[in-house]
Amino acid sequence: MSDKKDLTFEKAMEELEEIVEALEEGGLPLEESLEKFSRGIELIKYCNNKLGETEKKIEVLIKEDEEIQDIVSFEEEFGQ
């Protein structure tokens, strides 16, 4: 299991893909399948959190850009 501070979204997705492939192939002992499934759930939660954080950051950046555009438009309109 990767250390959480070293885990990136991309690494998590890669590990998740490997888990899915291993589970789809079958042939794993029940305990190992359960461990992989559990790790997969952890990775899905991690990725969902990362996507949520990124979405919030994008929303803030868009709002800031809109505010800047409003200021620029105001300055252009009123020559300031």
URZI-V273476 format. One record per residue. N is the residue number from 0. RES is the residue in one small letter. OMEGA is omega in whole degrees, -180 to 180 (none if undefined). NEAR is the number of other ideal C-beta (glycine too) atoms within 12 Angstrom. D_LAST is the distance of its C-alpha to the last C-alpha in Angstrom with 1 decimal. Layout:
n=(N,N)
res=(RES,RES)
omega=(OMEGA,OMEGA)
near=(NEAR,NEAR)
d_last=(D_LAST,D_LAST)
This chain:
n=(0,1,2,3,4,5,6,7,8,9,10,11,12,13,14,15,16,17,18,19,20,21,22,23,24,25,26,27,28,29,30,31,32,33,34,35,36,37,38,39,40,41,42,43,44,45,46,47,48,49,50,51,52,53,54,55,56,57,58,59,60,61,62,63,64,65,66,67,68,69,70,71,72,73,74,75,76,77,78,79)
res=(m,s,d,k,k,d,l,t,f,e,k,a,m,e,e,l,e,e,i,v,e,a,l,e,e,g,g,l,p,l,e,e,s,l,e,k,f,s,r,g,i,e,l,i,k,y,c,n,n,k,l,g,e,t,e,k,k,i,e,v,l,i,k,e,d,e,e,i,q,d,i,v,s,f,e,e,e,f,g,q)
omega=(-179,174,-174,-178,177,-177,175,177,-178,178,179,179,179,179,179,177,179,179,-180,179,-179,-180,179,180,-179,178,178,174,-177,-178,179,176,180,178,179,179,179,177,178,178,177,-179,178,178,179,-179,178,178,179,179,178,178,-179,178,178,179,179,179,178,180,179,179,178,179,178,178,178,179,177,180,180,179,179,-180,178,-178,-175,173,180,none)
near=(17,17,8,15,8,11,23,17,20,16,21,29,21,17,26,28,18,18,28,19,16,21,23,15,12,12,11,17,11,12,10,16,20,15,18,27,21,17,25,27,18,22,31,22,18,27,25,18,18,22,17,15,15,15,14,14,14,14,14,14,14,14,14,14,14,14,14,14,14,14,15,14,13,13,12,11,10,9,6,9)
d_last=(57.2,54.0,52.4,49.5,47.1,48.1,47.9,45.1,44.4,45.9,49.0,49.5,49.4,51.8,54.2,53.9,54.8,57.8,59.0,58.8,60.8,63.4,63.8,64.0,66.7,68.8,71.7,70.1,72.1,71.0,69.7,67.6,66.2,65.3,63.6,61.6,60.7,59.6,57.5,55.9,54.9,53.3,51.4,50.2,48.9,47.2,45.5,44.5,42.9,41.0,39.8,38.7,36.8,35.1,34.2,32.5,30.5,29.4,28.4,26.2,24.6,24.0,22.5,20.2,19.2,18.5,16.3,14.3,14.2,13.1,10.1,9.4,10.2,8.1,4.8,6.9,8.2,5.8,3.8,0.0)
